[in-house]
Amino acid sequence: MEPNFDAPDYSLQIEKEIRRGVLLIHCRGGFSLVNHALLDGIFEQIKVAPERKVVLDLAGIRFMDSVGVGTIAAILKHTMATDRDFVLVSNDTVDHILASASMTKVMRIVRNLDDAFKAFAP
């Protein structure tokens, strides 16, 4: 069966907010090639943001492919190179994909926003 790229799982909704000096980017839907322009936009927002702490909230992601993984890898590389703190809020779907890509050992991954803020504590 071919995937239906018009299905809601492949759409991507993004909300950005600043809370307690932390850049939060909340994503829901598909983190994939279908949304590559939006994924590039997320990366660009992080690159130009003055905040030193970044949370990428993927708890609402229902589908992710290698383009999504590549976007996370680019964000991780950029935040490390610019001495920023980066935390990813995940779910079972995202965990499975990131584990397959061997990325779970190289980044801070939590399950909710409260734990993300705790991860920034000294």
Protein Blocks (a to p, Z undefined) as FASTA:
>chain_A
ZZdfkbmklpccdddddeehiacdddehjddfklmmmmmmmmmmmmmpmbfbdcddfklp
cbdcfklmmmmmmmmmmmmmnopacdddddfklmmmmmmnopmmmcccdfbfklmmmmmp
ZZ
